[in-house]
Amino acid sequence: MKLREKFFQQNGGLLLKQKMPSNEGPMESTKLFTTEELEKATDSYSDDRILGRGGYGTVYKGILPDNRIVAIKKSRVMDQSQIEQFINEVVILTQVNHRNVVKLLGCCLESEVPLLVYEYVSNGTLFEHIHNKGATTTWLSWDNCLRIASEAAGALSYLHSAASIPVIHRDVKSANILLDEFYTAKISDFGASRLISLDQTKVTTLVQGTLGYLDPEYFQSSQLTEKSDVYSFGVVLAELLTGKKHIDMERSQEQMNLSAYFVMSMKENRLFQILEPRFVKEGSLEQLEAIGELIKRCLELNRKDRPTMKEVAMELEGLRKFNILHPWANDQTGHESGSLGLMNEISMGSVDLYTAPITSADWCVPPEDLLQVKPTSTSFFNLA
C-alpha cells in the first residue's frame, strides 16, 4: 500500500487532483485502474499484445473483464519532465467529448510508471495509410480523402473554439490521426497540448513539435497560438493530397520539405503535377483548386494570414457537399470524370497533362531554418 501511494504521488496523482476543476463532472467517467486489472488485460504485457512502440514507451492491446478492447499506453521510464505532459493528457481528454477525438477511458497511477487507457482504434494511423501503398489504400478515394480531412479539421476546430477550455494540440500530424473500423478519423496524442484560458491569445512555451509539421513562426518566436495547429494541419492536407512524406531525408535537399515544395508549386501553377493521380481523376477542377488554395493559406509563414481552424473545417465541409450539388463530378456513366475528364471535354483531347513526370527542376529549396529543426518527441510517448 505504501509503495502504491509512493508511485501515485510520483506519477502526478496530486498534480492531477490540483488540475481537475473538481472531483465531479467529466472525471466521473474516467476510471482509475489498478495495476492488477491492466496486467490481466494485457496478459502481463505480453509481446503479442504490442500495438506499437515509440521512443518513450509502448502501446498494448488490452481486453477488459467486460470484453471491451482498449489501448494501454505504458511509458518505459517516467521522469519529472514527462509527468506534466502525462497529466496534461489526462486533464484535457477528460474534458473533451467529440466523436473525432480518441476517448480516454481511464488511467493507472499506482504502478512504477503511469498508464493511460484509451478506446481501441483498430485501423492504424493516417500516416500508415498514406505511405504504405498497396491493397489496403484502395478505400482512400477522393470522397474519403475529403471526409477524413473534414473530420480531423472539425475535431481541431472543436478543441480550439468549442471545448470548455480551448486546447491547442501542438503536435498535429498524420501519425496522430487514427482511423477506426469505419475509417472515421480520430485525433490522438495530447501529451504536448496546452489548455488556454479564454483571455489568452498567445502563450510563450518551449518549442515542441515534429520536424516538417512545426509552425516556423512558433519555432522562431516561441509564441504558441491556435494558428500553429493550422499550419501543421496544412502539412497534413498536403501530405494526404500528394502522397508525399512531410520530410524525407532520403530525398535531395530541394525535395526534402513538403510544405515549402507545395507552396512553391502553387505559386508556379503546378498543383496538378504534384497531386496523387487518382485524386486528379476523381476530384473536380474546382475542388482541387480550392483545396490547393486552402492548403497554401494554412502554410502562410505569417500566422495572421492563415485561416482559423473553424474556417478550414467549414471550407472542407463545403467541398464535400460539392459532389452533391454537382453530380457530374462523380459521373458513373462511363464518361471521364473529375478535373481530368472536365479538362479533356473542354479542349485537351486525350492528353493527360497532369501525370507528366516531375523533374528536379520542379522542386523548390525549403527555408534553411526549417531544415535545421531537430525533431523532438513531445507526447507521453510518440509512436511516430
C-alpha angles and dihedrals in degrees: 000000000000091000091050091049090050092052091045090058094041091051095055102265093142091044089052091053090050094049097046111090091227142333089262134068121035094008090066090073092047110087126211103223124205123234090246093055094053095042089054092045092054097038089248091315092300117195091237089062094059113120096179146337133222140174092276104037152309139290117219132194110237134190116208123210090261088056094251112149114226140175115235120200113207123183121220093216131000120208127178094263090060096047094076092050091049093049090045089058092050094047094046097046095047087060097045123088113173131131090229096052121081109253120236110220099182148301143238120225101167097077127085089264124025121251134205123209117208138175109272114253106197109194103064128233132324087239090061093049094048097047105029097078117202145081092321091067096057089097091062097094123159090263091052091045090057092044094052091047092048094048094049092046091049091053093050090046089053091051092050101044115006106043117100088251116023113250128205107201095203096192105059110163139135091260088061094053109085127195124217129209090284092047091251113158120242125184113226144173109057098172093114095041126119130214109223124202115231094250093056122090098167132031125193111223141157104273111259129168145097126290111259095020098058118115105243093213091053089047092054100040105026085225107137121201135157087264087073088067089048091057092048091048089051088059090050090052091049089049092049095048098043101034088226125129118252089239126007115184090191091065122081118270090258090056100037105093114058097193094055091044093050094050092048091048090053092050090051093046093244098126096123092052093061101041123097105272090230092059092046089057097042102038125072122248091246093050095049094046091047095050090045090055091046091053091048090053092048089053096052109135091222107067092210088068094055123094121243119258089250090057091048091051092048093050093049092048089050090053090051090055091049092084091056092051093043108037092175087074088075100032111175097183095097096266119122110269138194126036094317093052092046093051091047091051090052104047117315103090112201098328115116104214094179100063096057111137114263115233129203089261089066093066126084133216111253121225110284095227092058091054091055096056111115114224113244131192108235106171131080079270131339123228094191 
